[in-house]
Amino acid sequence: MLKIKPSLGQPIIKYSIDAVFGSGLFNEIMVSTDDEEIAALAEKYGAKVPFMRSKEASDDYATTADVIEEVLNEYIKRGYRYKYACCIYPTAPFVTVEKLIRSFQVLKESDADAVTPVAKFSYPIQRAFKIENGELVRMWPEYEKARSQDLTPAYHDVGQFYWHNVASFLKRELKSDYKIIPFMIPEMEMQDMDTEDDWKVAEFKYRFLQGYELK
C-alpha cells in the first residue's frame, strides 16, 4: 500500500504523525483509514483510530472534504466539538512542526475559514498546451504574444495539509463567501508522490533539506 511504503528507512505516514505530535497543537490525533494494517501502524506511532473510514468515504470518487466531514460528524456524534481541525496527508514528509505552527497562527489571526498550503507554478500556466488529434494546441491562444512578466502568477495546492475552522467547514455549502487563504510553500519543500519517480525526487529533496549525503 502506498501509505505504508518506506521512505528513507521508515513508513511514510510516520513523518506526518511525528510532525503532529511535535507541534503540540492538537487535543486529538487520529488517522482515518479503511485499512486494518494502516490502522495498526498509525496506533503503533501513537495516533488513534477510534473508528474506521466508511465505504462511501473510501471509494475513488470520495474527496478529501468528504473524509474530513465524516470524521468531524462522527466526533460530534460522540460528544466532541472542536474549533479548529487540520487534515494532514499521510504521504507528506515535508510537513514540519514549524509549518503547522505558523500556518495555524495564520488562520487564528485572520478572518479566514481555512488555510491551504500552495506553491507558485514555475512557468506561466497561460502558456499551456493541450494535445488534440496528436497536435499541440494552445489552451489560451490569446496569451501567445503576452510577456511572461505581464501574466498573473498561478498557484497550486501542494497536497500536504489543510487547516479549517470547523463550524465554517461544516456550513461551507451554505456560505457564499467561504474564505481560504494561502500559506506559501517553497518548490524545494513539496513534491507530488504518485509515481516511483515522484518518490525518488521527494527523497532527494528531503535528503538535501536535512543535510544528508546525496546519493
Residue frames as a rotation matrix with the C-alpha (Angstrom) as fourth column:
MET 1
0.580 0.814 0.000 0.00
0.814 -0.580 0.000 0.00
0.000 0.000 -1.000 0.00
LEU 2
0.171 -0.510 0.843 1.23
0.424 -0.735 -0.530 3.48
0.889 0.448 0.090 -0.86
LYS 3
0.675 0.197 0.711 0.61
-0.408 -0.703 0.582 4.81
0.615 -0.683 -0.394 2.67
ILE 4
0.858 -0.379 0.346 2.97
-0.199 0.376 0.905 2.29
-0.473 -0.845 0.248 4.27
LYS 5
0.723 -0.667 0.178 5.71
0.454 0.266 -0.850 2.41
0.520 0.696 0.495 1.66
PRO 6
0.402 -0.645 -0.650 9.05
0.757 -0.165 0.633 3.05
-0.515 -0.746 0.422 3.40
SER 7
0.771 -0.261 0.581 10.77
0.229 -0.737 -0.636 6.36
0.594 0.623 -0.509 2.72
LEU 8
-0.009 -0.899 0.437 14.36
-0.489 -0.377 -0.786 6.79
0.872 -0.221 -0.437 3.88
GLY 9
-0.771 -0.511 -0.380 14.05
-0.053 0.646 -0.762 3.92
0.634 -0.567 -0.525 6.32
GLN 10
-0.839 0.543 -0.035 10.65
0.118 0.118 -0.986 4.49
-0.532 -0.831 -0.163 7.92
PRO 11
-0.215 0.842 0.495 6.98
0.965 0.262 -0.027 4.27
-0.153 0.472 -0.869 6.87
ILE 12
-0.642 -0.091 0.761 5.95
0.452 -0.847 0.280 7.45
0.619 0.524 0.584 5.08
ILE 13
0.404 0.899 0.171 2.98
0.331 -0.318 0.889 8.01
0.853 -0.302 -0.426 7.42
LYS 14
0.303 -0.339 -0.891 5.35
0.953 0.088 0.291 8.35
-0.020 -0.937 0.350 10.41
TYR 15
-0.746 -0.589 0.312 6.64
0.611 -0.791 -0.031 11.71
0.265 0.167 0.950 9.12
SER 16
-0.233 0.756 0.612 3.15
-0.063 -0.640 0.766 13.20
0.970 0.140 0.197 9.33
ILE 17
0.664 0.518 -0.540 2.39
0.444 0.309 0.841 11.70
0.602 -0.798 -0.025 12.74
ASP 18
-0.093 -0.797 -0.597 5.73
0.996 -0.071 -0.061 12.88
0.006 -0.600 0.800 14.17
ALA 19
-0.776 -0.180 0.605 5.12
0.304 -0.946 0.109 16.44
0.553 0.268 0.789 12.93
VAL 20
0.201 0.945 0.259 1.67
-0.010 -0.262 0.965 16.50
0.980 -0.196 -0.043 14.52
PHE 21
0.649 -0.004 -0.761 2.93
0.718 0.334 0.611 15.32
0.252 -0.942 0.220 17.90
GLY 22
-0.348 -0.922 -0.169 5.91
0.935 -0.330 -0.128 17.66
0.062 -0.202 0.977 17.73
SER 23
-0.421 0.231 0.877 3.73
0.248 -0.901 0.356 20.71
0.873 0.367 0.322 17.13
GLY 24
-0.865 0.120 -0.487 1.90
0.492 0.007 -0.871 20.39
-0.102 -0.993 -0.065 20.43
LEU 25
-0.858 0.514 -0.011 -1.18
-0.491 -0.813 0.312 21.93
0.152 0.273 0.950 18.81
PHE 26
-0.308 0.781 -0.543 -3.64
-0.445 0.387 0.808 19.08
0.841 0.490 0.229 18.91
ASN 27
-0.166 0.401 0.901 -6.07
-0.954 0.165 -0.249 17.71
-0.248 -0.901 0.356 21.50
GLU 28
0.510 0.386 0.768 -6.83
-0.151 0.920 -0.362 14.66
-0.847 0.068 0.528 19.36
ILE 29
-0.327 -0.661 -0.675 -4.58
-0.888 -0.029 0.459 12.96
-0.323 0.750 -0.577 16.81
MET 30
0.206 0.522 0.828 -6.42
-0.130 0.853 -0.505 10.40
-0.970 -0.003 0.243 14.71
VAL 31
-0.849 -0.429 -0.310 -5.96
-0.395 0.124 0.910 8.60
-0.352 0.895 -0.275 11.41
SER 32
0.298 0.954 -0.024 -8.88
-0.633 0.178 -0.754 7.97
-0.715 0.240 0.657 9.08
THR 33
-0.680 -0.525 -0.511 -8.48
-0.733 0.472 0.490 4.75
-0.016 0.708 -0.706 7.12
ASP 34
0.562 0.827 -0.032 -10.40
-0.827 0.561 -0.034 1.71
-0.010 0.046 0.999 5.92
ASP 35
0.339 -0.575 -0.745 -7.29
-0.239 0.713 -0.659 -0.49
0.910 0.401 0.105 6.10
GLU 36
0.986 0.111 -0.122 -6.55
0.075 0.359 0.930 -2.56
0.147 -0.927 0.346 9.20
GLU 37
0.302 -0.950 -0.085 -2.79
0.940 0.311 -0.141 -2.65
0.161 -0.037 0.986 8.53
ILE 38
-0.290 -0.353 0.890 -2.58
0.300 -0.916 -0.266 1.13
0.909 0.190 0.371 8.24
ALA 39
0.633 0.600 0.489 -4.70
-0.313 -0.379 0.871 1.50
0.708 -0.704 -0.053 11.37
ALA 40
0.858 -0.351 -0.376 -2.33
0.514 0.596 0.617 -0.75
0.008 -0.722 0.692 13.32
LEU 41
-0.115 -0.950 0.292 0.70
0.905 -0.222 -0.364 1.18
0.410 0.222 0.885 12.06
ALA 42
-0.005 0.196 0.981 -0.89
-0.040 -0.980 0.196 4.52
0.999 -0.038 0.012 12.99
GLU 43
0.900 0.399 0.176 -1.59
-0.203 0.028 0.979 3.28
0.385 -0.917 0.106 16.51
LYS 44
0.517 -0.797 -0.311 1.95
0.841 0.541 0.012 1.95
0.158 -0.268 0.950 16.79
TYR 45
-0.480 -0.745 0.462 3.23
0.676 -0.650 -0.346 5.51
0.558 0.146 0.817 16.31
GLY 46
-0.862 0.050 -0.505 0.79
0.432 -0.449 -0.782 6.99
-0.265 -0.892 0.365 18.82
ALA 47
-0.758 0.648 -0.071 -2.17
-0.594 -0.642 0.485 8.11
0.269 0.410 0.872 16.73
LYS 48
-0.491 0.694 0.527 -5.72
-0.235 0.477 -0.847 6.98
-0.839 -0.540 -0.071 17.45
VAL 49
-0.857 0.408 -0.316 -8.08
-0.258 0.192 0.947 5.13
0.447 0.893 -0.060 15.12
PRO 50
-0.738 0.573 0.357 -11.37
-0.417 0.029 -0.908 5.44
-0.531 -0.819 0.218 17.02
PHE 51
0.406 0.842 0.356 -13.42
-0.079 0.420 -0.904 4.31
-0.911 0.339 0.237 14.02
MET 52
-0.496 -0.557 0.666 -12.78
0.573 0.367 0.733 3.05
-0.653 0.745 0.138 10.52
ARG 53
-0.715 0.198 -0.671 -13.50
-0.529 -0.780 0.334 5.08
-0.457 0.593 0.663 7.42
SER 54
0.213 0.907 0.364 -16.80
-0.237 0.409 -0.881 4.26
-0.948 0.102 0.302 5.74
LYS 55
-0.143 -0.164 0.976 -17.10
0.777 0.592 0.214 2.59
-0.613 0.789 0.043 2.36
GLU 56
0.751 0.540 0.380 -18.62
0.659 -0.583 -0.475 5.77
-0.035 0.607 -0.794 0.91
ALA 57
0.869 -0.458 -0.186 -15.63
-0.404 -0.875 0.265 7.87
-0.284 -0.155 -0.946 2.01
SER 58
0.068 -0.885 0.460 -13.13
-0.202 0.439 0.875 5.29
-0.977 -0.153 -0.149 0.73
ASP 59
0.496 0.148 0.856 -14.04
0.686 0.538 -0.490 4.88
-0.533 0.830 0.165 -2.93
ASP 60
-0.401 -0.777 0.485 -12.30
0.904 -0.248 0.349 6.51
-0.151 0.578 0.802 -5.88
TYR 61
-0.079 0.458 0.885 -14.85
0.560 -0.715 0.420 9.33
0.825 0.528 -0.200 -6.03
ALA 62
0.718 0.299 -0.628 -14.63
0.696 -0.305 0.650 10.40
0.003 -0.904 -0.427 -2.40
THR 63
0.382 -0.562 0.734 -12.90
0.073 -0.773 -0.630 13.73
0.921 0.294 -0.254 -1.84
THR 64
-0.680 -0.666 -0.305 -10.69
0.436 -0.033 -0.900 14.88
0.589 -0.745 0.313 0.98
ALA 65
-0.669 0.507 0.544 -13.57
-0.658 -0.745 -0.114 17.12
0.347 -0.434 0.832 2.08
ASP 66
0.352 0.816 -0.459 -15.83
-0.465 0.578 0.670 14.06
0.812 -0.022 0.583 2.27
VAL 67
0.005 -0.456 -0.890 -13.37
0.581 0.726 -0.368 12.36
0.814 -0.515 0.268 4.61
ILE 68
-0.911 -0.361 0.197 -12.95
0.091 -0.643 -0.761 15.43
0.401 -0.676 0.619 6.82
GLU 69
-0.302 0.887 0.350 -16.71
-0.811 -0.432 0.395 15.89
0.501 -0.165 0.849 7.06
GLU 70
0.418 0.438 -0.796 -17.22
-0.040 0.884 0.466 12.25
0.908 -0.163 0.386 8.01
VAL 71
-0.392 -0.671 -0.630 -14.61
0.652 0.280 -0.705 12.48
0.649 -0.687 0.327 10.75
LEU 72
-0.917 0.031 0.398 -15.95
-0.238 -0.842 -0.484 15.73
0.320 -0.538 0.780 12.21
ASN 73
-0.005 0.998 0.059 -19.54
-0.779 -0.041 0.626 14.50
0.627 -0.043 0.777 12.20
GLU 74
0.278 0.041 -0.960 -18.53
0.294 0.948 0.126 11.24
0.914 -0.317 0.252 13.87
TYR 75
-0.753 -0.585 -0.301 -16.77
0.489 -0.191 -0.851 13.15
0.440 -0.788 0.430 16.64
ILE 76
-0.653 0.600 0.463 -19.84
-0.654 -0.755 0.057 15.35
0.383 -0.266 0.885 17.08
LYS 77
0.320 0.783 -0.533 -21.98
-0.362 0.621 0.695 12.21
0.875 -0.029 0.483 17.47
ARG 78
0.101 -0.389 -0.916 -19.59
0.691 0.689 -0.217 11.11
0.715 -0.611 0.339 20.21
GLY 79
0.800 0.380 -0.465 -19.94
0.600 -0.509 0.618 14.41
-0.002 -0.773 -0.635 22.02
TYR 80
-0.112 -0.914 -0.391 -16.73
0.696 -0.353 0.625 16.11
-0.709 -0.202 0.675 20.88
ARG 81
0.856 0.326 0.401 -16.72
0.514 -0.620 -0.593 19.51
0.055 0.714 -0.698 19.22
TYR 82
-0.102 -0.968 -0.231 -13.57
0.852 -0.205 0.482 21.28
-0.514 -0.148 0.845 18.09
LYS 83
0.517 0.239 -0.822 -13.00
-0.037 -0.953 -0.300 24.85
-0.855 0.185 -0.484 16.97
TYR 84
0.218 -0.540 -0.813 -10.21
-0.960 -0.271 -0.078 24.00
-0.178 0.797 -0.577 14.52
ALA 85
0.676 -0.082 0.732 -9.22
0.082 0.996 0.035 20.90
-0.732 0.037 0.680 12.60
CYS 86
0.032 -0.725 -0.688 -6.25
-0.914 -0.300 0.273 20.06
-0.405 0.620 -0.672 10.42
CYS 87
0.926 0.199 0.321 -6.23
-0.035 0.891 -0.452 17.34
-0.376 0.407 0.832 7.78
ILE 88
0.070 -0.971 -0.227 -2.69
-0.848 -0.178 0.498 16.12
-0.525 0.158 -0.837 7.11
TYR 89
0.697 0.172 -0.696 -1.93
-0.619 0.635 -0.463 13.74
0.362 0.754 0.549 4.27
PRO 90
0.825 -0.362 0.435 -0.08
-0.077 0.689 0.720 10.51
-0.561 -0.627 0.541 5.13
THR 91
0.360 -0.725 0.587 2.34
0.929 0.333 -0.159 10.97
-0.080 0.603 0.794 2.22
ALA 92
0.800 -0.017 0.599 3.72
0.107 -0.980 -0.170 14.35
0.590 0.200 -0.782 3.26
PRO 93
0.352 -0.737 -0.578 7.28
0.929 0.350 0.120 14.06
0.114 -0.579 0.808 4.60
PHE 94
-0.528 -0.581 0.619 7.82
0.545 -0.791 -0.277 17.79
0.651 0.191 0.735 4.05
VAL 95
0.590 0.713 0.380 5.24
0.026 -0.487 0.873 18.73
0.807 -0.505 -0.306 6.70
THR 96
-0.509 -0.818 -0.269 7.15
0.417 0.039 -0.908 20.10
0.753 -0.575 0.322 9.67
VAL 97
-0.095 0.382 -0.919 6.37
0.983 -0.113 -0.148 21.28
-0.160 -0.917 -0.365 13.17
GLU 98
-0.737 -0.281 -0.614 7.25
0.263 -0.957 0.122 24.82
-0.622 -0.072 0.779 12.14
LYS 99
-0.906 0.419 0.055 4.88
-0.067 -0.273 0.960 24.80
0.417 0.866 0.276 9.15
LEU 100
-0.182 0.882 -0.435 1.99
0.759 0.407 0.509 23.51
0.626 -0.237 -0.743 11.24
ILE 101
-0.155 0.076 -0.985 2.53
0.870 -0.462 -0.173 26.13
-0.468 -0.884 0.005 13.93
ARG 102
-0.864 -0.250 -0.437 2.99
0.065 -0.917 0.395 29.03
-0.499 0.312 0.808 11.52
SER 103
-0.795 0.604 0.055 0.03
0.067 -0.002 0.998 28.10
0.602 0.797 -0.039 9.32
PHE 104
-0.078 0.774 -0.629 -2.22
0.941 0.266 0.211 27.69
0.330 -0.575 -0.748 12.37
GLN 105
-0.417 -0.144 -0.897 -1.23
0.572 -0.809 -0.136 31.17
-0.706 -0.569 0.420 13.52
VAL 106
-0.997 0.069 -0.022 -2.17
-0.057 -0.568 0.821 32.48
0.044 0.820 0.570 10.08
LEU 107
-0.381 0.916 -0.124 -5.66
0.487 0.313 0.815 31.02
0.786 0.251 -0.565 10.47
LYS 108
0.003 0.395 -0.919 -6.16
0.999 -0.045 -0.015 32.22
-0.047 -0.918 -0.395 14.04
GLU 109
-0.482 -0.314 -0.818 -5.01
0.423 -0.901 0.096 35.75
-0.767 -0.299 0.567 13.27
SER 110
-0.983 0.175 -0.059 -7.22
-0.130 -0.424 0.896 36.12
0.132 0.889 0.439 10.19
ASP 111
-0.228 0.966 0.121 -10.92
-0.722 -0.085 -0.687 36.16
-0.653 -0.244 0.717 9.43
ALA 112
-0.457 -0.028 -0.889 -10.48
-0.800 0.451 0.397 33.20
0.389 0.892 -0.228 7.07
ASP 113
0.643 0.716 0.271 -12.38
-0.763 0.627 0.154 29.93
-0.059 -0.306 0.950 7.14
ALA 114
0.877 -0.364 0.312 -9.40
0.354 0.931 0.091 27.83
-0.324 0.031 0.946 6.03
VAL 115
0.314 -0.860 -0.402 -5.69
-0.790 -0.472 0.393 27.86
-0.527 0.194 -0.827 5.21
THR 116
0.935 -0.018 0.353 -4.24
0.203 0.846 -0.493 25.85
-0.290 0.532 0.795 2.32
PRO 117
0.011 -0.987 -0.159 -0.51
-0.042 -0.159 0.986 25.44
-0.999 -0.004 -0.043 1.54
VAL 118
0.934 0.282 0.220 0.27
0.217 0.044 -0.975 26.37
-0.285 0.958 -0.020 -2.05
ALA 119
-0.188 -0.981 -0.050 3.26
0.434 -0.128 0.892 26.76
-0.881 0.146 0.450 -4.34
LYS 120
0.280 0.221 -0.934 3.70
-0.590 -0.728 -0.349 29.00
-0.757 0.649 -0.074 -7.34
PHE 121
0.847 -0.008 0.531 3.73
0.407 0.653 -0.639 27.37
-0.341 0.758 0.557 -10.77
SER 122
-0.029 -0.975 -0.222 7.26
0.389 -0.216 0.896 27.68
-0.921 -0.060 0.385 -12.11
TYR 123
-0.932 -0.200 0.302 6.01
0.347 -0.257 0.902 28.52
-0.103 0.946 0.309 -15.62
PRO 124
-0.644 0.730 -0.228 3.05
-0.662 -0.682 -0.311 30.70
-0.383 -0.049 0.923 -16.65
ILE 125
-0.507 0.505 0.698 0.04
0.339 0.862 -0.377 28.41
-0.792 0.045 -0.608 -16.99
GLN 126
0.433 0.681 -0.590 -1.43
-0.278 -0.522 -0.806 30.82
-0.857 0.514 -0.036 -19.56
ARG 127
-0.097 -0.560 -0.823 1.18
-0.986 -0.058 0.155 29.44
-0.135 0.826 -0.547 -21.98
ALA 128
-0.358 -0.037 0.933 -0.02
-0.302 0.950 -0.079 25.84
-0.884 -0.309 -0.351 -21.53
PHE 129
-0.581 0.163 -0.797 -0.71
-0.772 0.198 0.604 23.48
0.257 0.966 0.010 -24.42
LYS 130
0.165 0.548 0.820 -3.13
-0.492 0.766 -0.413 20.62
-0.855 -0.335 0.396 -24.85
ILE 131
-0.887 -0.461 -0.028 -2.91
-0.280 0.490 0.826 17.78
-0.367 0.740 -0.563 -27.33
GLU 132
0.240 0.971 0.013 -5.72
-0.442 0.121 -0.889 17.35
-0.864 0.208 0.458 -29.83
ASN 133
0.978 0.188 0.091 -5.51
-0.027 0.548 -0.836 14.68
-0.207 0.815 0.541 -32.51
GLY 134
0.476 -0.869 0.132 -1.78
0.867 0.489 0.093 14.40
-0.146 0.070 0.987 -31.94
GLU 135
-0.032 -0.467 0.884 -1.15
0.564 -0.738 -0.370 18.13
0.825 0.486 0.287 -32.36
LEU 136
-0.602 -0.232 -0.764 -0.15
0.771 -0.416 -0.482 20.78
-0.206 -0.879 0.429 -29.83
VAL 137
0.045 0.680 0.732 -2.87
0.554 -0.627 0.548 23.40
0.831 0.381 -0.405 -29.36
ARG 138
-0.884 -0.355 0.304 -2.63
-0.008 -0.639 -0.769 26.41
0.467 -0.682 0.562 -27.09
MET 139
-0.387 0.759 -0.524 -5.17
0.922 0.336 -0.195 26.29
0.028 -0.558 -0.829 -24.28
TRP 140
0.514 0.496 -0.700 -5.33
0.507 -0.834 -0.219 30.08
-0.692 -0.242 -0.680 -24.19
PRO 141
0.066 -0.526 0.848 -4.19
0.994 -0.043 -0.105 31.40
0.091 0.849 0.520 -27.61
GLU 142
0.811 0.313 0.494 -4.95
0.317 -0.945 0.079 34.97
0.492 0.093 -0.866 -26.54
TYR 143
0.839 -0.544 -0.023 -1.81
-0.219 -0.376 0.900 34.90
-0.498 -0.750 -0.434 -24.38
GLU 144
0.715 -0.570 0.405 0.53
0.698 0.616 -0.366 33.71
-0.041 0.544 0.838 -27.15
LYS 145
0.119 -0.686 0.718 2.24
0.546 -0.559 -0.624 37.09
0.829 0.466 0.308 -27.52
ALA 146
0.898 0.240 0.369 1.90
-0.157 -0.608 0.778 38.27
0.411 -0.756 -0.508 -23.93
ARG 147
-0.147 -0.975 0.166 5.08
-0.506 -0.070 -0.860 38.91
0.850 -0.211 -0.483 -21.95
SER 148
-0.151 0.041 -0.988 5.66
0.566 0.823 -0.052 36.46
0.811 -0.567 -0.147 -19.09
GLN 149
-0.887 -0.295 -0.354 6.04
0.455 -0.439 -0.775 39.31
0.073 -0.849 0.524 -16.59
ASP 150
-0.731 0.672 0.117 2.59
-0.644 -0.737 0.204 40.61
0.223 0.074 0.972 -17.55
LEU 151
-0.119 0.690 -0.714 0.80
-0.119 0.704 0.701 37.33
0.986 0.168 -0.002 -16.83
THR 152
0.386 0.367 0.846 -0.91
-0.856 -0.200 0.477 36.75
0.344 -0.908 0.237 -13.49
PRO 153
-0.730 -0.683 0.000 1.03
-0.622 0.664 -0.414 34.25
0.283 -0.302 -0.910 -11.34
ALA 154
0.411 0.848 -0.334 -0.83
-0.596 0.527 0.606 30.99
0.690 -0.050 0.722 -10.67
TYR 155
-0.497 -0.523 0.693 -0.56
-0.868 0.279 -0.412 28.71
0.022 -0.806 -0.592 -7.65
HIS 156
0.073 0.514 -0.855 -1.36
-0.357 0.814 0.458 25.08
0.931 0.272 0.243 -6.92
ASP 157
0.765 0.272 0.584 -2.28
-0.644 0.291 0.707 23.08
0.022 -0.917 0.398 -3.85
VAL 158
-0.215 -0.951 -0.222 0.80
-0.891 0.284 -0.354 21.15
0.400 0.122 -0.908 -2.66
GLY 159
0.472 0.518 -0.713 -1.19
-0.291 0.855 0.429 18.30
0.832 0.005 0.554 -1.11
GLN 160
-0.633 -0.744 -0.214 0.24
0.018 0.262 -0.965 18.40
0.774 -0.614 -0.152 2.41
PHE 161
-0.638 0.450 -0.625 -2.32
0.754 0.197 -0.627 19.66
-0.159 -0.871 -0.465 4.92
TYR 162
-0.345 0.622 0.703 -5.41
0.220 -0.674 0.705 21.85
0.913 0.397 0.096 5.34
TRP 163
-0.928 0.111 -0.355 -6.49
0.326 -0.220 -0.919 23.91
-0.180 -0.969 0.169 8.33
HIS 164
-0.362 0.871 0.332 -10.20
0.330 -0.213 0.920 24.55
0.872 0.442 -0.211 8.83
ASN 165
-0.759 0.432 0.487 -12.44
-0.648 -0.428 -0.630 26.46
-0.064 -0.794 0.605 11.16
VAL 166
-0.933 0.312 0.178 -14.74
0.306 0.950 -0.059 23.53
-0.187 -0.001 -0.982 11.98
ALA 167
-0.132 0.953 -0.273 -18.01
0.330 -0.217 -0.919 25.45
-0.935 -0.212 -0.286 12.21
SER 168
0.031 0.079 -0.996 -17.33
-0.744 -0.663 -0.076 27.21
-0.667 0.744 0.038 8.91
PHE 169
-0.858 -0.426 -0.287 -16.27
-0.508 0.620 0.597 23.99
-0.076 0.658 -0.749 7.20
LEU 170
-0.765 0.595 0.247 -19.44
0.499 0.790 -0.356 22.15
-0.407 -0.149 -0.901 8.18
LYS 171
0.285 0.887 -0.364 -21.52
0.364 -0.452 -0.815 25.06
-0.887 0.100 -0.451 6.82
ARG 172
-0.612 -0.718 -0.332 -19.35
0.028 -0.439 0.898 25.69
-0.791 0.540 0.288 3.75
GLU 173
-0.728 0.363 0.581 -22.03
0.681 0.293 0.671 24.70
0.074 0.885 -0.460 1.23
LEU 174
0.405 0.899 -0.165 -24.33
0.913 -0.406 0.028 27.31
-0.041 -0.162 -0.986 2.73
LYS 175
0.259 -0.411 -0.874 -21.68
0.249 -0.846 0.472 30.04
-0.933 -0.340 -0.117 2.64
SER 176
0.901 0.056 0.430 -21.20
0.433 -0.172 -0.885 32.09
0.024 0.984 -0.179 -0.49
ASP 177
0.662 -0.667 0.341 -18.03
-0.531 -0.739 -0.415 33.65
0.529 0.094 -0.843 0.90
TYR 178
0.923 -0.385 -0.004 -16.03
0.296 0.703 0.647 30.68
-0.246 -0.598 0.763 2.22
LYS 179
0.773 -0.635 -0.008 -12.62
-0.597 -0.722 -0.351 32.29
0.217 0.276 -0.936 2.56
ILE 180
0.790 -0.612 0.043 -9.42
0.583 0.770 0.258 30.28
-0.191 -0.179 0.965 2.04
ILE 181
0.793 -0.582 -0.179 -6.08
-0.595 -0.803 -0.027 32.00
-0.128 0.127 -0.984 2.43
PRO 182
0.712 -0.544 -0.443 -2.73
-0.002 0.630 -0.777 30.72
0.702 0.555 0.447 1.13
PHE 183
0.708 -0.668 0.227 0.26
-0.316 -0.013 0.949 29.50
-0.631 -0.744 -0.221 3.06
MET 184
0.671 -0.434 -0.602 3.26
-0.696 -0.087 -0.713 29.63
0.257 0.897 -0.360 0.74
ILE 185
0.676 -0.478 0.561 5.50
0.062 0.795 0.603 26.57
-0.734 -0.373 0.567 0.37
PRO 186
-0.023 -0.756 -0.654 8.85
-0.833 -0.347 0.430 26.72
-0.552 0.555 -0.622 -1.49
GLU 187
0.549 0.205 -0.811 9.20
-0.758 0.532 -0.378 24.44
0.354 0.822 0.447 -4.51
MET 188
-0.400 -0.830 -0.389 12.01
-0.516 0.555 -0.653 22.57
0.758 -0.060 -0.650 -2.77
GLU 189
-0.892 0.070 0.447 9.73
-0.408 0.304 -0.861 21.66
-0.197 -0.950 -0.243 0.14
MET 190
0.177 0.962 0.206 6.93
-0.621 0.272 -0.735 19.95
-0.763 0.002 0.646 -1.77
GLN 191
-0.806 -0.394 -0.441 6.52
-0.590 0.479 0.651 17.01
-0.046 0.784 -0.618 -4.11
ASP 192
0.408 0.890 -0.204 3.61
-0.909 0.417 0.001 15.07
0.086 0.185 0.979 -5.57
MET 193
-0.614 -0.658 0.437 4.11
-0.714 0.699 0.049 11.42
-0.337 -0.282 -0.898 -4.62
ASP 194
0.482 0.876 -0.007 2.10
-0.738 0.401 -0.543 9.35
-0.473 0.266 0.840 -7.09
THR 195
0.871 -0.226 -0.436 4.78
-0.203 0.642 -0.739 7.51
0.447 0.732 0.514 -9.09
GLU 196
0.659 -0.704 -0.265 8.08
0.743 0.555 0.374 5.81
-0.116 -0.444 0.889 -8.35
ASP 197
-0.188 -0.724 0.664 9.93
0.733 -0.553 -0.395 8.77
0.653 0.413 0.634 -9.88
ASP 198
0.438 0.424 0.793 8.00
-0.204 -0.812 0.547 11.12
0.876 -0.401 -0.269 -7.58
TRP 199
0.983 -0.066 -0.171 9.25
0.183 0.368 0.912 9.13
0.003 -0.928 0.374 -4.59
LYS 200
0.220 -0.973 0.077 12.83
0.972 0.212 -0.100 9.34
0.081 0.096 0.992 -5.80
VAL 201
-0.166 -0.225 0.960 12.60
0.329 -0.930 -0.162 13.11
0.930 0.289 0.229 -6.27
ALA 202
0.731 0.517 0.444 10.95
-0.250 -0.403 0.880 13.54
0.634 -0.755 -0.165 -2.87
GLU 203
0.828 -0.469 -0.307 13.67
0.540 0.525 0.658 11.52
-0.147 -0.711 0.688 -1.14
PHE 204
-0.104 -0.880 0.463 16.37
0.891 -0.289 -0.350 13.54
0.442 0.376 0.815 -2.92
LYS 205
0.074 0.212 0.974 14.78
-0.053 -0.975 0.216 16.79
0.996 -0.068 -0.061 -1.78
TYR 206
0.938 0.339 0.067 14.34
-0.097 0.072 0.993 15.52
0.331 -0.938 0.100 1.75
ARG 207
0.478 -0.843 -0.246 17.97
0.878 0.448 0.169 14.39
-0.033 -0.297 0.954 1.96
PHE 208
-0.253 -0.575 0.778 19.10
0.616 -0.716 -0.329 17.78
0.746 0.396 0.535 0.71
LEU 209
0.325 0.487 0.811 16.94
-0.253 -0.781 0.571 19.71
0.912 -0.390 -0.131 3.18
GLN 210
0.997 0.076 0.007 18.08
-0.032 0.338 0.941 17.53
0.069 -0.938 0.340 6.09
GLY 211
0.420 -0.908 0.015 21.74
-0.906 -0.418 0.075 17.84
-0.062 -0.045 -0.997 5.11
TYR 212
0.640 -0.172 0.749 22.14
-0.006 0.974 0.228 14.16
-0.768 -0.150 0.622 4.32
GLU 213
-0.561 -0.818 -0.131 24.84
-0.284 0.041 0.958 12.95
-0.778 0.574 -0.256 1.96
LEU 214
0.396 0.743 -0.539 23.28
-0.766 -0.056 -0.640 12.89
-0.506 0.667 0.547 -1.50
LYS 215
-0.302 -0.441 0.845 23.45
0.042 0.880 0.473 9.67
-0.952 0.178 -0.247 -3.49
